[in-house]
Amino acid sequence: MDTGTHIVMGIAIGGLATLDPAVQNDPALFNTVLVGTIVGSHAPDFDTLLKLRNNAVYIRHHRGATHSIPAVLMWSVLIAGIIHTIVPSVNFLHLWAWTALAVIIHVLVDIPNAYGTQAYRPFSNKWVAHGFINTFDPYIFLLHIGGIVAWLLGANPGYTFLIIYAVIALYYMKRYMDKREIIRKIREFYPNTEQIATSPTIKQNRWRVAITTTDYFYVGLVKDSHIEIVDQFEKVPLPDNDLFRLAKKDKNVDAFLSFSPVYRWEVHNFDDFTEIRFIDLRYRSNERYPFVAVVQIDDNMRILTSYTGWIFSEQKLQNKLEIGDNPI
């Protein structure tokens, strides 16, 4: 989910904590738990700082190790431990338990996004992206805002957020069923389908889909349960030659390939170099595919420059390639 939603979720979990008699009867414990849940609800995304290195490092590691099973324990113990050091009089077990719940919920709500997370590490490094909840869902966000406002106006925070989370659970089930229906219709129309990547938009009745069949990639839009195919690309495997072997060694391309499950590639020959583009098909927006990896290789088989990331115009992409996204 987005940062704003994670933060309001942290506040909401702090409100839920008032159902715990120990928290309810100890103002100091409540205050520390509230701090713990707010920080804990955002902690796994501290790896956003990796973007200061370069996009390749960020793409390869964001929502990776920091969202893993060991990290959930690490974040909760670390955050609760620091708070308890500052306020040693509060009950550590209750502080840790509610902080841990905030961290766990952060990871759980990231799994249904299209971006995904490596939440099953260390048992599996697979990216888990179920693609039935948008990264920013206005309904989920506004329900939390409504609960916080009700709390400020005097409503019982524990029962208020208990009701809100029951509604959100039903909403998740509804969106999951919406996705299942979309997949069912696609498989009926394309019986040779190998993979379907779904990506809900901010609008309830609109989805993006990227379909992989044995021979083609199809990119489509779903509106009011009607599926419209907007692009079709022949499914061509990566060539096994020196040029592509070198391209795959580039850190930007390597990061892209480690993350993207549905992509196509292009080769463009220029006077002094060859450019290879890898294009993720999941994020079509305004008739463009903004998530790409590009590498330029000269005639002497040297990598001149490369880039990976989200780009929404050709000019910006060329500017990035001129600068080079290769800081150490």
N, C-alpha and C positions, 0 to 999 in steps of 0.2 A: 504494500500500500504506500501511499505518499506520506511525506513527513507530517503534514497537518493531521491526517487521520490517525497516525500512530500516536501523536501527542494527545489528542482528545481521548483515544482509547486508554492511554495511561491515566488520565484524570478519571475516566469512568471506572477503571479497575480500582483506583483509590477509593471511589465512592462505594463500590461493591464490598471493599474491605470493611466497611462499617457494619456489615452483617456478622463479622467476627467479634464476639463479645470482648476479647482482649483489646482489640483496636478501638471498639466503641467506648470502652471505659477508661482509656488512657489517651488523653489528648496528645501527649508527646509521641506515643507510638503511632497514632493516626498521622501526625504531621510527617514523621519519618517514612511511614509506609507510602504516603502520597508522593513524597519526593522519589522514593524507590520505584514506584510504579510508573511515574512519568519518565524518569531516566531509563528504566528498564524497558519501557515500551519503545524506546528509540535506539537503545544501545546497539543492537545488531547492525544498524545502518551507519555506525561510526566508520565502517570501511569506505564510506563515501569519500573520505580523505584521500583514498588511493587515486582519485581523479587528479590530485595535484602532481602525481608522478607522470602518468600519461594514460590515454584511453585504453591502451592494450592491457595494462595492469588492472585498471578499473573493471573492464569488461570481463576479464578472466576471473577476478576474485570477488567482485561485488555480489553480495548474497551467497557467497561461498562458505568459507570456513567460519565466518562470523555468525552464520545461521545454522551451523551444524549442531548435532546433539551434544558434543562436549562443550561447545560454546555457550549453549543455553545454561549449563551448570556453571561455567566460568563467569559469565556476565552476572548471573544472580548472586553468586557468592562474592564476587568482587564489589558490586554495587552495594549490597547489603553490608558487607564488611567495612567499607569506607564510611558509610553512614553510621554504623554502629560504633566505629572508632570515635566519631565526632560526638555521638549521643549514646554513650555506653549504658545508660540506665534503662533503655528500652529492651523489650524482649526480642532477641536476635532471631529465634525460630519463626515467629510470626512475620517479622520484617522480611526475612529471607523468602518465606513461602509466597507472600503477595508480590514481591519483586520478581520471583521466578515465574509466577503466573503471567505477569506482564511481558516478560521476555518470551515465554512460550507462545502467548497469543500473537505477538509480533510475527514470529516465524510461521505460525499456522495460517494467518491471514495473508501472508505473502505467497503461499503455495497455490491458491486458486488464480493468481494473476497470470497473464500471458508471459511476463518476463521470467518468472520462475525463481527457484532457489535450490541450493544443494543441501536441503534440510536433512537428507538421510546419511550424510557423511558421519562417521567414517565407513559405514557399511556400503555406501554407494556414492560415487561422484556424479551420478546422473542428475541433470537439471530437471527438477520437477516443476512443471508449469501447466496446470490444468486448464487455464484460460476460460474461466467463466465469471470472474469478477474483475472489473476494471481497476487499474492501479489507483485511480481516484474515483470512488463511487459516491455521487452526491447524496444518495439515500442513506448510506451508512454514515457519512460525515454529518449530515443534518440531524439524524437521529441522536448522535452523540451530543451535538450542540444543543438540541432540545432538552436532553437529559441534564446537561450542565446548567442551562438556564433554569430548569425546574428546581434543581438543587439550590441554586442561588436564591430562588424565591421561597425556599423553605420546605420543599418536598424531601422525603426520606431518600437519601442517595442510594442506599443499598437496594431497596425494593424498586426504585425508579430504574436503575440500570439493570436489575435482574429482569424486569419486564422488557426493556429495550433489547437486551441480548437474546431473549427468547424470540422476539420479533426478527432480529437479525439472523438468527439460526434458521428460521423459516424462510427468510429471504435467500439465504445461501442455498437452501434446498431447492427453491424455485428456480434460481439461476442455473443450478446444476442440471435440473430437469430440462430447462430451455436448451442447454448445450447438448444434452443427450438427444433431443428431438432433431436438432440441426444435424448432428452426426448421423442419425438414422436416415434422414432424407438424402444426405450426400451419398451414403453407402448404397442406398437403393438406386441412385442415378449413376454412380460410378462403382460398380461391384469389384473392380480391380484396385480399389483404394488401398494404399499402404499406410498412410498417416494423414491425420487431419489436425491442423493447428488452428484453434479458435481464439479470437481476441475480441472481447466485448468492448463496445465504445461507451462513451459517457451517456448515450441515449439507450434506454431500455430495449427498444425494438430494433436496434442495429448492431450487427456483429461483422467482424472481418474474419475470413477463413482463408487458409492456405492449404490446398489439397495436394497430396503426393500420390500419384498412381504409378503403375509399372512403367508407363511411357511418358507421362506429362506431369507438369506442375500446373495447377489451376488456382487462380486467385479470385476470390469472390466476395460479394457483399450479401448479407442477409438482412432483409428489412421486412418486418411483420411476417416472419416465417417463410418469406419468398427468397430463394437463393438466386442471385444473378452472378454469373461468371464474367469478370471484367478483363482478365488476362489469362493467356495460356502460353506455356513455354515447354518446349521439348526437354525431356529429362535426359541430360547428357552427362555421363560420369566425367570426373576430372581427368585430363590427359596424364598419362604416366610418362613424362619426359623431363629433361633437365630444367626447363624453364619453370614448370609447375612445382617440381621438387624444391627449387630454390625459393619460389614464391611462398610455399608452405612453411619454410623456415623463418620467414620474416615474422617478427613478434606481433605485429598488428594483424596479419592474416591468420597466424596461429591462434590468436585470441578469438578472432571472429569465428573460425571453424570450430573451436572448442565450445562455442556458445550457441551457434545458429544451427537448428536442425533442418531448416528448409531454405535453401538458397540456390541461386543459379549463378553462372559465371560468364564473363565476356572477355575477349581479348581484342585490344586495339593496337595496331602497329603504326608507329610514327617514325620519322626520319632517324632519330637518335636513340629511341628506346621503345620498349613494348610495355603496354599497360594492361594489367589484369585486374578485373573488378569482380568482387564477390558481393552478391546482392541478396539480402534477407527478404523473403517474400511475405513475412508475417505482418509487417507494419505499414502497408500501403496507405498513404495519406495524400490527398489532393493530387492524385494521379502520379505520385512519386513513391519510390521505395527508399526511405531516408536512412536506413541502417545498412552501411556498406563497409567493405574493406577494399582498399585500392593499393596496388604496389606497382612501381615503375622500375623496370630492369633494362640496363643498357645492353649494347651489342656484345660487351665483354663479360656478360653474365654477372654484373654487379648491381646490387639494389641501390637505386638513386634516392628514392623516397617512398614513403608509404603512409597510410592513414587508415584508421577505423573509427567508426562512431556514427552519430546521427547527423546527417547533412541534408538541408532542405533546398539547396540550390547548387547548380553546377559551379557557379562562380565561387561560392564559399568552399566547395571541395577543392578547386584549383588553388585557392589561397592557402588552404591547409597543406596541400602537397608541396607548395613552394616553401612554406615555413618548415614543414617536416614535423611529424609527430613522434620524434624519436629521442626525447630527453632520457637520460639514464636515471 
